C-alpha cells in the first residue's frame, strides 16, 4: 500500500461525487502516514473526518471506501502460508508446471504436494484467499481497467497471479486419473473465479465512475455551446468553473487591494528597534473602479453562447466590477435589472432575457447606434465593452463608425464570436469591418474558450 493507493482512492471519491480539494488530499496523506492502512476501521474514521464535509458526502464516502478497500487491508500484509494438508487422493505431483505472480512458478512441491492455491482452496481459508486475491489484484494493476471489455482480461490476470496455472495443471492431472478429489477442487476453482470476476467488476465500476465524470466534463467543456442542452449538469459545471475563477481572482484582488511590499519603508521603519518586531509597509496603487458593458446577440444562432456568457459573468459577480447587460435581436434594450433580484441564481434571469429579446433579423448598425446614444455619457477610460455576436448583419450596412466612437471613448472593446475565424467575413458576416476597433476578437464556441475569456477579462480588470 502506498501513496498511489491513496491517490486512486481520492480519484474514486471524486467520481462518487465527493469534492476533495488539494489541501484535503495533503491532509489525508498525513493521516495515512500516521495511522497506516492496516486498521481499516480506524483508517475509515480518520479519512471520513478529513475528506467528508457534509452528511451526503459522508454517505458517499462510506460506500466508496467499502468498495475500494474491500481487499486493500489484506493486501497490506503477506498472504498466510497454506498449512500442511493431505494431498488429494491420487496426488497431483505428475501435473508439473506452475503459475505466475502471487501463486506463480514452482509452487508445486517436488513430492507431489498440491500448489499453495490448491491447499488454500482445500482448506477453505477465506481470509487467506482474500489476502492472496488482494495481492494478485495489486500485481495485475486492476485499477488500470478503463472499458467494460477489459473485465475478462483483468480477471484472467488476477487468476494467473494467484497461481491458477499450477492449479489448472493439477486439476487436469486429477481428472485424467479419474480422481474424485478433482470434483470439489474444480467447484472451488469455479467459485474463486466468480469471486475474482465480481471484484474486477466492482473495480471497473469505481474507475468508470471516476473516469466517466472526467470524460463527461471534458466533453461538456469542448462541445459546441449550442449542443450543450443534450447534457445534464451543465449548470453545475459552469458553477464549478466560475468558483475556480473566483477563488483565483479573489486572491489576486486581495493582493491588489493590499498592494506590494515596500521593502525600503519596511527596513527603514524597523531600524530603530533592530528589526524586531518588523512592521510591514505596502506600496498601494490607487485604482479607479472599472465598469463592464455586455452586449449579447440573443438571436437563435447565438442564444446559447449568450446564455453561458451571462451565466459566467454573473457567477463571478463578487470579483467582477459593475456589469451592465444589454440584449438585442430584433430589438435592443438593457437587461441589467433582470438580474437584480436573482438572489445568486441567474438561470431564471437569463431565461427571461431570452424569452423577451430572442428573435431574428439582427441589425448590428442599429444596435451600435442605440448603444452609443444611451451610454455615450457613461463610457470613459475605465469602461470595457464586451460584444457577443456572430456579426451577421442580414446584408445591412455594418455601421462600424458607431463602434469606432465606442472604442475611442472606452478603454477597450472585446468581441466574442461563436463562429470560427475561418467564417469571419463569409456571407453576410461583417466581422472584418469591426476588427480594427476591437482590442481582442476571440472565437467563443465552447465552455473552455468561454472560461479562458472570463479569466483573461478578470486578469485585465484587476
C-alpha positions in Angstrom: 0.0 0.0 0.0 1.4 3.4 -0.9 0.6 7.0 -1.8 -0.5 5.7 -5.2 -3.3 3.8 -3.4 -4.5 6.9 -1.6 -4.4 8.8 -4.9 -6.6 6.3 -6.6 -9.0 6.4 -3.7 -9.2 10.2 -3.9 -10.0 9.8 -7.6 -12.7 7.3 -6.9 -14.1 9.6 -4.2 -14.3 12.5 -6.7 -16.0 10.2 -9.2 -18.6 9.3 -6.5 -19.4 13.0 -6.1 -17.4 13.8 -3.0 -15.5 17.1 -3.6 -11.9 16.8 -2.4 -9.5 19.7 -2.6 -5.7 19.6 -3.0 -5.3 20.7 0.6 -7.6 17.9 1.8 -5.7 15.4 -0.2 -2.5 16.5 1.6 -4.2 16.2 4.9 -5.3 12.7 4.0 -1.8 11.8 3.1 -0.6 13.0 6.5 -3.4 10.9 8.2 -2.3 7.8 6.3 1.3 8.4 7.2 0.4 8.5 10.9 -2.0 5.5 11.1 -1.2 3.4 8.0 -3.6 1.1 6.1 -3.6 -1.9 8.4 -6.5 -0.9 10.7 -9.3 -0.5 8.2 -11.9 0.8 10.7 -9.5 3.4 12.1 -8.5 4.4 8.6 -12.1 4.9 7.5 -13.0 7.0 10.5 -9.9 9.2 10.1 -10.3 9.7 6.4 -14.0 10.4 6.8 -13.2 13.2 9.2 -10.7 14.6 6.8 -12.5 14.3 3.5 -16.2 14.1 4.0 -17.7 17.5 5.0 -21.5 17.1 4.7 -23.9 14.3 5.6 -24.5 13.3 1.9 -20.7 13.4 1.4 -20.3 11.1 4.4 -22.7 8.6 3.0 -21.0 8.6 -0.4 -17.6 8.3 1.3 -18.7 5.3 3.3 -19.9 3.4 0.3 -16.9 4.3 -1.8 -14.5 3.4 1.0 -16.1 -0.1 1.5 -16.0 -0.7 -2.3 -12.4 0.5 -2.8 -10.8 -1.0 0.3 -12.7 -4.3 0.3 -9.4 -6.2 -0.2 -7.0 -3.4 0.5 -6.4 -4.2 4.1 -5.5 -7.7 3.3 -3.1 -6.6 0.5 -1.0 -4.7 3.1 0.1 -8.0 4.7 1.7 -11.1 3.2 -0.8 -13.8 2.4 -0.8 -16.5 5.1 1.1 -19.6 4.1 -1.0 -22.6 3.4 -0.7 -25.1 6.2 0.1 -28.7 5.7 -2.7 -30.7 4.3 -3.1 -34.1 2.8 -2.8 -34.1 -1.0 -5.9 -35.1 -2.9 -6.2 -38.8 -3.5 -4.2 -39.9 -6.4 -1.7 -37.0 -5.9 -1.1 -34.1 -8.2 2.6 -34.3 -8.5 2.6 -35.6 -12.0 0.9 -32.4 -13.2 4.1 -30.4 -13.1 4.2 -26.7 -14.2 3.4 -23.7 -12.2 1.6 -20.4 -12.1 2.9 -16.9 -12.0 2.6 -13.9 -9.8 1.4 -14.3 -6.2 1.0 -18.0 -6.7 3.5 -18.3 -9.5 6.1 -20.6 -10.9 7.3 -23.6 -8.9 4.5 -23.7 -6.3 4.1 -27.4 -6.7 6.3 -29.4 -4.4 8.8 -32.0 -5.6 7.0 -34.8 -3.8 3.6 -34.3 -5.4 2.4 -31.7 -2.9 -0.5 -29.6 -4.2 0.2 -26.0 -5.1 -0.4 -23.3 -2.5 -3.6 -22.1 -4.1 -4.9 -25.7 -4.2 -4.1 -26.0 -0.5 -6.0 -22.8 0.3 -9.0 -24.0 -1.6 -8.9 -27.3 0.1 -8.8 -25.7 3.5 -11.5 -23.2 2.6 -9.5 -20.4 4.3 -11.4 -17.4 3.2 -9.2 -14.8 4.9 -6.1 -16.3 3.3 -7.7 -16.5 -0.1 -8.9 -12.8 0.1 -5.4 -11.8 1.1 -3.9 -13.7 -1.8 -6.5 -12.2 -4.2 -5.7 -8.7 -2.9 -2.1 -9.2 -3.7 -2.9 -10.6 -7.1 -5.1 -7.6 -7.9 -2.2 -5.3 -7.0 0.1 -7.3 -9.2 -2.4 -7.3 -12.1 -2.9 -3.5 -11.6 -6.7 -3.9 -11.9 -7.1 -0.2 -11.2 -5.9 0.4 -14.8 -9.2 -1.0 -16.2 -10.9 1.6 -18.4 -13.6 -0.2 -20.6 -16.0 -2.9 -19.9 -14.5 -5.3 -22.5 -11.3 -5.4 -20.3 -13.0 -7.2 -17.4 -12.3 -10.7 -18.7 -8.7 -9.8 -19.4 -8.0 -8.5 -15.9 -9.9 -11.3 -14.3 -7.6 -13.8 -16.1 -4.5 -11.8 -15.0 -5.7 -11.9 -11.4 -6.3 -15.6 -11.6 -2.8 -16.2 -13.1 -1.2 -14.0 -10.4 -3.0 -16.2 -7.7 -1.5 -19.3 -9.2 -4.2 -20.6 -11.5 -1.8 -22.1 -14.0 -0.4 -24.6 -11.4 -3.9 -25.3 -10.1 -5.3 -26.0 -13.6 -2.5 -28.4 -14.3 -3.2 -30.2 -11.1 -6.9 -30.4 -12.0 -6.1 -31.7 -15.4 -3.9 -34.5 -14.0 -6.6 -35.4 -11.4 -9.4 -35.5 -13.9 -7.3 -37.6 -16.3 -6.8 -40.1 -13.5 -10.5 -40.0 -12.6 -9.6 -38.9 -9.1 -12.7 -37.9 -7.1 -10.7 -35.1 -5.4 -10.9 -33.2 -8.7 -14.7 -32.5 -8.3 -14.6 -30.4 -5.1 -11.4 -28.7 -6.3 -13.0 -27.8 -9.6 -16.0 -26.4 -7.8 -13.7 -24.4 -5.5 -11.8 -23.0 -8.5 -15.1 -22.0 -10.3 -16.3 -20.2 -7.1 -12.9 -18.4 -6.8 -13.0 -17.3 -10.4 -16.5 -15.9 -9.9 -15.4 -14.0 -6.9 -12.4 -12.6 -8.9 -14.8 -11.5 -11.7 -17.1 -9.8 -9.2 -14.2 -7.9 -7.6 -12.9 -6.9 -11.0 -16.3 -5.7 -12.0 -16.5 -3.7 -8.7 -13.1 -2.1 -9.5 -14.3 -1.3 -13.0 -17.4 0.5 -11.6 -15.2 2.5 -9.3 -12.8 3.5 -12.1 -15.6 4.1 -14.6 -17.4 6.4 -12.2 -14.3 8.5 -11.7 -13.2 8.4 -15.3 -16.8 8.9 -16.5 -17.2 12.2 -14.7 -13.9 13.4 -16.0 -14.7 12.4 -19.6 -18.2 13.9 -19.3 -16.8 17.2 -18.0 -14.2 17.3 -20.7 -16.8 16.6 -23.3 -19.1 19.4 -22.0 -16.1 21.8 -22.0 -15.3 21.1 -25.6 -18.7 20.6 -27.2 -20.3 23.4 -29.2 -22.4 25.7 -26.9 -25.5 25.2 -29.0 -25.3 21.4 -28.3 -24.9 21.6 -24.5 -28.6 21.2 -23.9 -28.1 17.5 -24.6 -26.0 17.2 -21.4 -27.2 17.1 -17.8 -25.5 19.0 -15.0 -24.2 21.7 -17.4 -25.2 24.4 -14.9 -23.3 22.6 -12.1 -20.2 22.5 -14.3 -20.5 26.3 -15.1 -20.8 27.0 -11.3 -17.7 24.9 -10.6 -15.7 26.6 -13.3 -16.9 30.0 -12.0 -15.9 29.1 -8.4 -12.4 28.2 -9.6 -12.1 31.6 -11.3 -13.5 33.4 -8.3 -11.0 31.6 -5.9 -8.1 32.5 -8.1 -9.0 36.1 -8.7 -10.2 36.8 -5.2 -6.6 36.1 -4.0 -5.3 38.4 -6.8 -7.9 41.1 -5.9 -6.8 41.0 -2.2 -3.2 41.4 -3.2 -4.0 44.3 -5.5 -6.0 46.0 -2.7 -3.3 45.5 -0.2 -0.5 46.5 -2.5 3.0 45.1 -2.9 5.6 45.0 -0.1 7.6 48.3 0.2 10.9 46.9 1.3 12.6 50.3 1.7 10.0 51.7 4.1 9.7 48.4 6.0 13.5 48.2 6.7 13.8 51.9 7.5 11.0 51.8 10.0 12.3 48.7 11.7 15.9 50.0 12.2 15.1 51.8 15.5 14.1 48.5 17.2 16.7 46.3 15.4 14.0 44.9 13.1 12.1 43.1 15.9 9.2 43.1 15.6 9.0 44.1 12.0 6.1 46.1 10.7 5.3 45.7 7.1 4.6 48.6 4.8 2.9 48.3 1.4 3.0 50.1 -1.8 -0.6 51.0 -2.7 -1.8 51.9 -6.1 -4.9 53.9 -6.4 -7.3 52.2 -8.8 -10.4 53.6 -10.4 -13.2 51.1 -10.3 -13.8 49.7 -13.8 -17.2 49.2 -15.4 -18.2 46.4 -17.8 -20.8 46.8 -20.6 -22.0 43.5 -22.1 -24.0 43.4 -25.3 -25.4 40.0 -26.3 -26.8 39.0 -29.6 -29.7 36.6 -28.5 -30.9 35.6 -31.9 -31.4 31.9 -32.4 -27.9 31.2 -33.8 -26.1 32.9 -30.9 -28.5 32.5 -28.0 -26.6 29.5 -26.4 -23.4 31.5 -26.3 -25.2 34.5 -24.8 -26.7 32.3 -22.1 -23.4 30.9 -20.9 -21.6 34.2 -21.1 -24.2 35.9 -18.9 -24.2 32.9 -16.5 -20.4 33.1 -16.2 -20.3 36.9 -15.7 -23.0 36.9 -13.0 -21.5 33.8 -11.3 -18.2 35.7 -10.8 -20.0 38.8 -9.8 -18.2 39.1 -6.5 -14.8 39.6 -8.2 -16.1 41.4 -11.3 -16.6 45.2 -11.5 -20.0 46.7 -12.1 -21.8 44.9 -15.0 -24.5 46.4 -17.2 -26.0 44.0 -19.6 -27.8 44.6 -22.9 -29.6 42.2 -25.3 -30.6 42.5 -28.9 -32.0 40.6 -31.8 -35.0 42.2 -33.5 -34.9 44.9 -30.8 -32.4 46.3 -28.3 -32.6 47.0 -24.6 -30.8 47.0 -21.2 -31.5 43.8 -19.1 -29.4 44.6 -16.0 -32.5 44.9 -13.9 -33.4 41.3 -14.7 -30.5 40.1 -12.6 -31.0 42.5 -9.6 -33.4 40.2 -7.8 -31.9 36.9 -8.9 -30.6 36.1 -5.4 -27.5 34.5 -6.9 -29.4 32.3 -9.3 -29.0 33.9 -12.7 -30.6 31.0 -14.6 -34.1 32.3 -14.4 -33.0 35.8 -15.3 -31.2 34.5 -18.4 -34.3 32.5 -19.4 -36.4 35.7 -19.1 -33.9 37.7 -21.2 -34.0 35.1 -23.9 -37.8 34.9 -23.8 -38.2 38.6 -24.2 -35.5 39.5 -26.6 -34.7 36.4 -28.7 -35.7 36.7 -32.3 -34.3 37.1 -35.8 -33.4 40.0 -38.1 -30.4 41.3 -36.3 -29.2 44.8 -37.2 -25.7 45.5 -35.8 -25.5 49.0 -37.1 -28.8 49.9 -35.4 -27.7 48.2 -32.1 -24.4 50.0 -32.0 -26.1 53.4 -32.7 -28.6 52.8 -29.9 -25.9 51.7 -27.5 -23.9 54.8 -28.3 -26.9 57.1 -27.8 -27.9 55.6 -24.5 -24.4 55.2 -23.0 -22.3 58.0 -24.5 -22.0 59.8 -21.2 -21.3 56.7 -19.2 -18.4 55.5 -21.4 -14.9 56.5 -20.2 -11.3 55.3 -19.9 -12.3 52.7 -17.3 -15.1 51.1 -19.4 -14.8 47.7 -21.1 -17.4 46.9 -23.7 -17.9 43.2 -24.5 -19.9 42.3 -27.6 -21.0 38.7 -28.1 -22.3 38.0 -31.6 -21.6 36.4 -35.0 -21.7 39.9 -36.7 -24.1 38.5 -39.4 -26.0 41.6 -40.3 -28.5 40.4 -42.9 -26.7 42.3 -45.7 -27.4 45.6 -43.9 -24.8 48.4 -43.6 -22.3 47.4 -40.8 -22.3 50.8 -39.1 -18.7 50.4 -38.0 -18.5 54.2 -37.4 -20.6 53.7 -34.2 -18.2 51.0 -33.0 -15.3 53.4 -33.7 -16.9 56.0 -31.4 -17.5 53.4 -28.7 -13.9 52.2 -29.0 -12.4 55.7 -28.8 -14.5 56.7 -25.8 -13.9 53.3 -23.9 -10.8 51.7 -22.5 -11.3 48.6 -24.7 -13.8 46.7 -26.9 -13.7 42.9 -26.7 -15.6 40.8 -29.3 -16.6 37.2 -28.8 -17.8 35.4 -31.9 -19.4 31.9 -31.6 -18.1 31.1 -35.1 -14.6 30.0 -36.1 -12.2 32.6 -37.5 -12.4 30.9 -40.9 -16.0 32.0 -41.2 -15.5 35.6 -40.3 -16.3 37.7 -43.4 -18.1 34.9 -45.2 -21.7 35.5 -46.4 -23.3 38.4 -44.5 -20.7 38.4 -41.7 -19.3 41.9 -41.2 -16.6 40.9 -38.7 -13.7 42.3 -40.8 -15.3 45.7 -40.6 -15.4 45.6 -36.8 -12.0 44.1 -36.2 -10.0 47.4 -36.4 -11.9 48.7 -33.4 -11.6 45.7 -31.1 -8.7 45.2 -28.7 -9.4 41.4 -28.8 -11.7 39.4 -31.1 -11.9 35.8 -30.0 -13.8 32.7 -31.0 -16.2 31.5 -28.4 -17.6 28.2 -29.4 -17.4 26.1 -26.2 -17.2 26.4 -22.4 -13.4 26.0 -22.4 -13.0 29.1 -24.7 -15.5 31.0 -22.6 -13.7 30.2 -19.4 -10.4 31.4 -20.9 -12.0 34.6 -22.0 -13.5 35.3 -18.5 -10.2 34.5 -16.9 -8.5 36.9 -19.3 -11.1 39.6 -18.5 -10.6 39.3 -14.8 -6.8 39.4 -15.0 -7.1 42.5 -17.2 -9.6 44.3 -14.9 -7.7 43.6 -11.6 
